[in-house]
Structure formats: C-alpha cells, structure tokens
Amino acid sequence: MPLSAPCTAMRRIVATTLACALALACVACTPPQEPADKPVEPSATQLRNAIREPLDATRDTQKTVEDAAAQQRQAIEAASG
C-alpha cells in the first residue's frame, strides 16, 4: 500500500494541471469584449479655433498698422506737395 499515496498525489497533480489547462484554453478562445464607454475624441474644431484666433487677431492688427501708415504717407505727400 505504500504505492497508493504517491499514485493518489500524482493523480491529483495531473487532474489539477488538466483542469488549469482546460480553463486557460477556454479563456483564450473567447472573443475580447468591447469597452462599454467610448473615449471622448478631441474636437478638431476646438483645436483649429484655438490656433486661428491669435492669428486672426494678428492679421487684423497688421491691417490696422498698414492702413495707418498709408494715411500717414498720404498726409506727408499732401503737406509737401
């Protein structure tokens, strides 16, 4: 009977190993689940507006400066000639 204890232990180890292998095989075969919440995508419009606003303000300022320079040149020409 001394052989029955090691045989029982070996059977238990084999049964546990097979059960783990079967569980891993089942988990590997299931399709992945899709997330319930989709991440919020950044708005391209917001980014574009954040970039354009300072550029538009700079263009408006440049136009104002150029108009003032043109008026000044006209005033100088009118005064000198």
C-alpha positions in Angstrom: 0.0 0.0 0.0 2.9 2.5 0.1 2.4 3.0 -3.7 -1.2 4.2 -3.3 -0.2 7.5 -1.6 2.2 8.6 -4.4 -0.3 7.5 -7.1 -3.1 9.5 -5.4 -0.9 12.6 -5.2 0.2 12.2 -8.8 -3.4 11.8 -10.0 -4.3 14.9 -8.0 -1.5 16.8 -9.7 -2.4 15.6 -13.2 -6.1 16.4 -12.6 -5.3 19.9 -11.4 -2.9 20.5 -14.3 -5.5 19.3 -16.8 -8.2 21.5 -15.2 -5.9 24.6 -15.4 -5.0 23.8 -19.0 -8.7 23.4 -19.9 -9.6 26.7 -18.2 -6.8 28.6 -20.0 -7.9 27.1 -23.3 -11.5 28.3 -22.7 -10.4 31.8 -21.8 -8.1 32.0 -24.8 -10.9 31.1 -27.2 -13.5 33.7 -26.0 -13.6 36.9 -28.1 -12.5 40.1 -26.4 -15.3 42.3 -25.1 -15.6 45.8 -26.4 -15.5 48.6 -23.9 -18.8 49.9 -22.8 -17.8 53.6 -23.0 -16.0 55.1 -26.0 -13.3 57.5 -25.1 -14.0 61.1 -25.9 -12.3 62.2 -29.1 -10.8 65.7 -29.1 -12.7 68.1 -31.3 -10.6 69.2 -34.2 -12.8 72.4 -34.4 -11.8 73.4 -30.9 -8.1 72.9 -31.7 -8.4 74.7 -35.0 -10.2 77.7 -33.4 -7.6 77.9 -30.6 -4.8 78.2 -33.3 -6.7 80.6 -35.6 -7.9 83.1 -33.0 -4.5 84.6 -32.2 -3.5 84.5 -35.9 -6.7 86.4 -37.0 -6.1 89.0 -34.3 -2.6 89.5 -35.5 -3.7 89.9 -39.1 -6.3 92.5 -38.0 -3.7 94.4 -36.1 -1.3 94.2 -39.1 -4.0 95.6 -41.4 -4.7 98.5 -39.0 -1.0 99.4 -38.9 -0.7 99.2 -42.7 -3.8 101.4 -43.1 -2.4 104.0 -40.6 0.9 104.0 -42.4 -0.8 104.6 -45.7 -2.8 107.5 -44.2 0.4 109.0 -42.8 2.2 108.7 -46.2 -0.8 110.5 -47.9 -0.7 113.2 -45.2 3.0 113.8 -45.7 2.6 113.9 -49.5 -0.3 116.3 -49.2 1.7 118.6 -46.9 4.8 118.6 -49.0 3.4 118.9 -52.4 
